[in-house]
């Protein structure tokens, strides 16, 4: 039932882009994190910053989702009618937010449980790569392309975008 509901609210492309956005944003934090000089306070600060950034982004993306739904619904209406939000618009906005924020946690979990910063960072990046591959694989199946190829392409694309985000100071 939840899978059917999410398919009605967001198409596969929207779901992939929201999760990838969350991953890229959290990678911008972890990729610019210096484990050589980091102590518990710095790890905590990075964790809070990454989570807060993705929460804010999820809320913004949810609001934009609702604006898009309202705009699409308003096209072609008579001037006397006003488009309105419905329950699915609100649910879709919450789902968008949850996808962005939810993609943060798997990447940050190593920093909560591993005391060695270098190993935590490597584990975090490994989790990111696996997530990007899985997202691409599922997306490839949904769009009728070879899932393995799309999975590897998503790893390359996501890594390149995360690197660009880090270089540009994001």
FENKABEL-V711626 format. One line per field, one symbol per residue. ss: DSSP state (A for helix, B for strand, O for the rest). phi: phi as a letter, one per 20 degrees, with the letter a starting at -180 (. if undefined). psi: psi as a letter, one per 40 degrees, with the letter a starting at -180 (. if undefined). Layout:
BEGIN
ss->???
phi->???
psi->???
END
This chain:
BEGIN
ss->OAAAAAAAAOOAAAAAAAAAAAAAAAAAAAAOOOOOOOOAAAAAAAAAAAAAAAAAAAAAAAAAAAAAAAAAAAOOOOOOOOOOOOAAAAAAAAAAAAAAAAAAAAAAAAAAAOOOAAAAAAAAAAAAAAAAAAAAAAAAAAAOOOAAAAAAAAAAAAAAAAAAAAAOOO
phi->.fffffffecfgffffffffgffffffffffeeeffdedgffffffffffffffffffffffffgffffffffffnefgfedfcfdgffffffffgfffffffffgfeggfeddeefffffffffffffffffffffffgffdndfgffffffffffffffffffffenf
psi->dddddddddhiddddddddddddddddddddehhedehaddddddddddddddddddddddddddddddddddeheiiddihiiiiddddddddddddddddeddddeddedehdhddddddddddddddddddddddddddeeihdddddddddddddddddddddee.
END
